[in-house]
Amino acid sequence: MSFTQREARSIIRKAVGRVPEGEEIRHLNIVPMMDMMTILLVAFIYQAAVSATQLTAGTVSLPKSLSDDDLPEGASTVIITKTGVVVSAGKEAKSIVSVANGDVDPAEKEGGATGVKIPRLTNFLSALHHEEDAARLRQPGFDPASAPPPELLIIADRTTPYRLLIEVLFSAKQKEAGYKHFRLIVQRSFPISPAKK
């Protein structure tokens, strides 16, 4: 059975006329979609901050230790990599100065190439220390007299030159920075037990 073009069009028009017309969309509720996007955005920002710290610390090859002391909670961390000195506080990590061939650029040191203090690091740690003090004072029941002094964790590659480590410690120990207690983070190694006979 064959139809002419005119008959086919007529059949299609009749079929379309029999289909009920849908309800017109007058508005679109995007609130649930916005809620979902906000949750995803917060999750992505958090993950990016954590990943940045892990990526920076992951480039450091730690020396071995037999110690298993617990780390203080919420302590700030200085990470000395082969390419820079990074300060990590909470979930954020910020590169302070760059490192090349195991040394900070002499222009970044007070006194040039023979200098020991890195002013940019001292100033950043000073601001960080003041933020930590303000946060502690806001805690209910906090007694400044009995509180332990703030600690600074230092993560350094096992190939980090001793002079660079001294420069970072010296910069953090300055009066304006205010850190007096340090922990050098090392990788824990387990002692080899003697073979049983």
Steps between C-alpha positions, in 0.01 A plus 500: 500500500656829400406855590551816314690778662180695562329197668805436723498862620129480574547181708785661697292813570211289630734296723657815643152644563407193709801535736404710806708811549727493806492752782702811425815540714478842657788476749796275578585411863882515515537521880579126543758524223659806664515315834674207334748727323581682828574170675720387211683833497580479872617138457723593205656798683571283806649222287716746304644643823572154645648382170728805481648422842531129427656570161754737656582267789502202265800638315707474818702184565511477881785358708428195719431497875394251768289760686123467506400819686156639423496826307334804658156572359457809284871589497633704211745330267797623299585272208845537345497349152768502232320791330366713785404565861126450552297580814191289562244617755180300532385414149692772318857490370692806381836509328712765671839496324650290224800274542756425228800269544428465871504873573260793522563788261748741672260789424246331733745489793587781737869564438510340154675170428659482846175588680308250712162671550230470232281808575208389282476171693534679837223747411264228376557287812449808719156565346417130529606490866278801580203330327558183703518701826177683416326168423617351832375803696152456346477143637286475815698419814837575339766601753800668332720440806462122494492455121799328340705717265415463132705249302613518142536176308780491244495247219821491298644275235785277618723673244420850633826686569560565868545875438152528344347320799683742736373800298138379530538431875672835558226687310225324697674560834511878458318699768238629256421147373478370857562127450734342754409132478561297186449143387689357209277247326663177391372176353456225755701186435439173677800320653586169339443220746764226509410187306369211705715189510 
